[in-house]
Amino acid sequence: MSGENQVEGRNPVIEVLKSGREIEKIILSKGSNQGSIKKIIGMAKSKKVLVQYVDKSNLDSLSETGNHQGVIALVSAHEYKSIDYILKSAEEKGEAPFVIILDEIEDPHNLGAIMRTAECAGVHGVIIPKRRSVGLTSTVAKTSAGAIEYMPVAKVTNISNAIEELKERGLWIYGADMDGDEDYFKKDLKGPIGIVVGNEGKGISRLVKEKCDFLVKIPMKGKVSSLNASVATSIITYEVLRQRS
């Protein structure tokens, strides 16, 4: 983790909470809730920032300064955009919107790799949920190989609501699912489109699946039952690009 994405100590964390910068999460030493720590917990709650409690030894190993005072904040490596921003950028390019919607991707290497592919394939933006999902950490920035600078990412409270908004604005939503009705390459993927990719282990959640217009599958011939999330995203993303070319 690079220093600019990690803020340590009570006063520095209070200041970063005041500043309005996007915070991925605040890590606290178990059992500490007195004085300024109590204030940090209150501020985090009001800003809906995730708070995680760990043993002091975990904080010690995470710390870069050796002076964490029982609290470390992980600050986003990049600024988030809105769904509106993503759709407007497609409009400005005179292109049908193409977005990737990630339902609880937890591995930063997967998110970074997906952003890299998305940038190469002409995707207009990536949408991730606030909870149970990796955000724009420095590991994601590194794995994206620079794509984080060009690929807008929107962080939303509720993925199902975001899909509803996209549908209202004319996008067709395709969920990548092992039990999909049809192979992905048999579908017409040329119009305004959103591709939903699920969690590494559980896949797309039931509620999100119900919001999709279509469920498509990648044919599998081997003994392993599923592909890595970033690989699955790449395969479908490049089919969209092929059909649009």
N, C-alpha and C positions, 0 to 999 in steps of 0.2 A: 504494500500500500504506500502510495507516495504521500509525503508530508502535507501537501496542500489539501489532501482529501481527508486528513485525520486531524481533529482538533482535540487537544488534551488539557485537562485541568478545569476546575469549577468556573472561574471567571471567563476564560476563553469560550467555554461551551455556552454560558449564559449570553455572551456577546453574539455568538453565531446564531443562537436562537432568536435574538432580537433583530438580527440583520435581515431576516427574511430569506436567507439562502436556503436552497433545498437540502434537507438533511435525510440521509437514507435511514439511519437509526442512531440511537444513543445507547451506549453500553455502560452499565453501572455495576459496581461491585455489590454482590449479594449482601443484603442486610443494611446497606447505607441508605438512610432516608431522612437524615437530620439536616438542619440549617440550609445551606445553599443547595444541597442535593435535593431537598424537599422542593425548593423553588424550581430547580431544573425539571423535576418530575411534573410539576404543575404546568410549567411552560410547554413541555413536550406534549402533555395531554391536550392542552388547549389548541396546539398546532397540529394535533393528530400525527405526531411523530412516534414511530415505533420505539419502545424502550425494551431493552434486553438485559436481564440480570445474569452475571457470570461470576465464577469464583475469582477472588483477587489475583490468584496465580495466572488466570487467563488474561486478565487486564495487564498484568506485568509483562507477559510475553507479547501482547499486542503493542504495548507502549513503545514509542520511538524516543520520547524525551526522558523517560524514567521518572516522570513527575506528573502522573495522571490524576492524582488526588481522588481516585475512585470513579472517574468518569472520562469516557472517550466518545466523541461524536464523529460519525462517518458522514462527511459532506459529499454531495454529488460531484462527480468529476466534470459534469457538464450541465447546462441549463436545459430544462424540459420545455417542450413546445405544446401547443394545443391542437386538438383535432382540426379546428378551424384553420390553423396555420398550415397544417399538412394538406388539407383539401385546396386551400388557396394556392399553395405552391404548385400543385398539379394543374390548376386552372391557368396560372401564369405561364406554364410551359405549353399550354394547349393540349394537354394529355388527359386521358381518362384516369381518374384516381386509382392508385394501386397501393394498398396498405397491408401490412402484416400485423396481425393481432396475436399477442402471445398470452396464453392463459396459464399463468403461474410457472414461468420458466425460472428455475432457481440457480442454475449453474452459470456463473459469470462468463465462463469460456463459451458456453452455448450462445448467450446473448451477444457477446462480442463477435462471434463467428457469423451469426444471423445478420447483424448490422453490416458486416463487411460484404456478405453476399447481396444483401438488399441494396446497398449503395452501388455495387457493380451492375446489378440487374435493373436499375431504374425505378426502384420502389420509392414512393413519395414520403413514406413515414412508417414508423413502428409504434404500436400501442401496447403498453404494459400496465398491469394493475398495481395499485399502491401496496397491497398486502400480499404476503406469501409469494413474493417475486423478487428477483435480484434487480437492483436499480443501476444507475450509471456510475458504477464504482471504477476505481483506477484499473482494476483487473480487466473489466469490460473495455475500458478505453484502450488498453494495451492490446487485447485480443482483436479488437476491431481494426487494428492496423491503420488508424487514421480516419476510418469511416465515421467515428463519433463526431468529427468536425462537420460532416456534411449530411448525416442522416438524422432528420428530426425524430425525436422520441417524445410521445405524449404519455403522461402517467395519469391514469384515471382511477376514480374510486371504485367503479363497478364496470367490469368488462361487458356484461349483458346490456347495460344501459348504453355503453359506447357503441355496441353493435347496432342497437335500435336506432341510435342517432345516424350512424353511417347508412343504414337501410333507408331511413327517411330522406337522406340526401342522395339517394340513387345508386348506392353500391349494392352489389350482390355478394353475399357472404358464403364462402366455401370453407368448411371445416375439414382438416386433414385427420382422418380417423381410420383405424384398421378395419372397422366394420362398415366403412363407407359403401354407398350404393353402387358406385361406379369407379373405374380407374380414372385418375385425375386427367390423363391425356385425352380422354374421350369427351371431356366437357369443353364447351366454348368459353374460354377464359379471356376474351378480348375486351369486354366492356369495363365499366367502373367496378373494381373488385377489391374484396378484403379476404385474405387467407388467414384462417385461424389455426394455430399450432398449439397443442396442449403441453402440459407438464411432462417432464422426462419419464416419470414412472406411471402416473395415473392417466395421462392423456388429457383430452378436453373434458371439463366438468359437465355433468348432465345438463345443468341450466344453460350453459353457454352453447352446448350442442343443440339444444332445442331452439336457440335463436338463429342458427345457421340456416341458410336457404338450401344448401346442398352439403352432403357429406361425401368426400371423395377419398379413395384409398390409393396407396402406392402398392403395386403387385409385389408379393414376396415369394421367392422360390426357395430360399434357404431354410435352415433349421432355427435360426434366431428369429424371434417373432416381431421385432420392431427395429426401426432405425433410430439413430441419434437424432434429437430434435433439430439440430442445426443442419444436418444432412437432409432430413425430410423437407425442411423449409427450402433448402437450396434446389432440390429436385423440382418441386412444384413452382417455385419462383422462376426458374429458368424456362419452364414450360409456358408460363404466362408471357415471358419475354419473347419466346420463339413464336407464339401465336400472334403477338402484337407486331412482330418485325415484318 
